[in-house]
Amino acid sequence: MTVVGSPVSRVDGPAKVTGAAIYAAEFDLPDLAHAAIVQARVPSGRIAAIHTAAAEAAPGVLAVMTHETTRRLPWRPRDPRPGVDPKAGERLHVLQGDEILFDGQPVALVVAESEEEARAAADMVRVDYAPTAAHLRFDPAYARAPSEATAKAGRPGETSRGDPEGAFAAAEVSVDVSYAQPREHHAAIEPHATIASWEDGRLTLYDKSQWVDNVRAEIAHVFGMEEGDIRVISPFVGGAFGSGLRTWPHVTLAALAAETVGRPVRLALTRRALFTNTGFRPHTESRVRLSATREGRLTAILHEATGQTSSYEEYAETTLTPARQVYACENVATRYRLIDMAVNTPSPMRGPGAVTGELFLETAMDELAHALGMDPLDLRLANFAEADPDSGKPWSSKALRACYEQAAARFGWAERPRTPEAKRDGRTVAGSGMATAFYPAHRSKASASVALYANGGAMVQAATSDMGPGTYTALSQVAADALGLPLEQVRVEIGDSAMPRAPAHGGSITMATLGNSVADACASLLDALHALASEGPDAPLRGVARADVALADGALVAGERRVPVTELLRAHGRESVLAEGGSQPGREAQDYESAAFGAVFAEVRVDPELGSVRVHRIVGGYDVGRVVNPKLARSQCIGGMVQGIGMALTEEAIWDERLGRVMNANLSDYLVPVCADVGELEAFFVESDDRIFNPLGVKGLAEVALCGVSAAIANAVFDATGLRIRTMPITPERIVTAQAARG
Ligand code: MOS
């Protein structure tokens, strides 16, 4: 029995429930001062004057910083990080000038003895604005093609294969439908916060981050420092879902404030500030055209999408990847456009791109199934992509067919109620819908270290993060197996830029990336132990080959011989043995396409008179490669389903296009699902153990768990009511309005 594959509980669970886990805002530094942001209240223009005298005289205030008082920072050139930093434009140069680019932009920072004093004084800063006109409306008339750089980074403006227009025009059956998904926010419980502390020109940042190395690189770029003079610490992250991939302006503000007052400074964003001082899922509108033969073979997929970006940076998503890769179809065209608006820059959020694209594609597939009079599941099976339809390459693994079959069986898809009488239950009407889930799997280059101590314990270190999926636990499991130790004797430390380098904790790449790096470090450790045990005249395993030695129960084992590690280290006068290792993609990345897959089935109950939708149950079957920890994996899937319920039914940033402002920048009006909104959720796995993709056999989970969920729910609402709500979320108002329009 290996530890990998076992449903062990979170190793960091006790620290989290007892409060021993320390989050960014909680580090207790001596002499800590507190900062509060003053946010712009116009979306575009200039600061004509800024009045700070009252704030400066307020109790406890140490400094009031504006663009007039803040030193000019170097903003050294820096290569953008693939997939994370926008490919064009320049980040917000916070407090470096009088220009206002979005409502909510920081225009001043107050530093005080306490957070309350800083906030009270921030309210006293008065700003005179000289507003200018700006794009405040999501108006397709402004749409433009993405830049060359963005296209090169895998977000092409246009793609085409075969003859999509011709095939569509000649089709026997087709649909031509348009959808809208609103701007959505990560809404993690832990707010972004940074504590900055300077000592002898060196900067330490305690920051909420999914990528400490990126924070270090970004701040080095902003301040013109050497990366070696910056340390970023982020051991625990209370949910981030993509918001912690970039280094937002408040990190620069915290570092500037600490420099200005000569003390450590804490800057914790308010919930309102989170809506404009970190990114968001961009408002995206879409047109999908699908055509098929009478038998349900797809003859054309034409998918267009337009997303919003800011006026100063270009952020584009992989919204159209699913249209190119999910179904076998010879004629496919995609077209992506951007609208520059007076908003802060969007960012990856919970399955960026694919989740949005699959909402559109999977709803359109349901509309096509309806037009064909075909079962929606049969339509998916009729167009199953045996190889990647875009590149023609084989999948490194694909157990999607089994996901469809097993999830349909568990859900009872074939037996779902179909007649109005069977669907009706008192006031409510039941409906069932399904969707495919697809998320490309990648891995990246990473390193890790592992130390084995004379007391028998091991310590793994890597500069990755754990925003909640259970990285501490899963890496502990990998190391426990590789070192032949019980889980309790492995300690994992992460979230510190002083540790071996790791890429972003995002894009569902962490286990495929770090899992293999930790396994490699453990193999190197075994090499070192073997050398200690086999070299020298008195060596207990003298002459024994490395391949014949294994670690088990804290001892090197070779046939009948057993050398406890504790004794081995003591004999050499060593406290510990340390080894480093790493992993990176190989040839398989060129020869194969890799992706996580799933099949999602949802049942809703709609009250047609009230327009209310309740998700009664969701069943999802997933192929995520090898499952390291079934308990945590299920937990992640259920989290994804809950987020999908939010996308389908509740989440929407209300944008006032006259003011250019998010009107519900709080958690009482921006609605994330609560337990009462969540029905029965079932997630299970069809393991594909993908050793082609990487030695550990994992593909990546996280994001695929959200894919398809909102489409399955929207399709179930249609099944219940006959209403297609093509603008998300499906609120009671939209259902009642659509009902009235139908008459
Ligand atoms: Mo994820 S949106 O890559 O954190």
Boltz pocket constraint, residues with backbone or C-beta under 6 A from the ligand:
constraints:
  - pocket:
      binder: B
      contacts: [[A, 210], [A, 240], [A, 241], [A, 242], [A, 243], [A, 245], [A, 348], [A, 349], [A, 350], [A, 351], [A, 352], [A, 505], [A, 506], [A, 507], [A, 508]]
      max_distance: 6.0
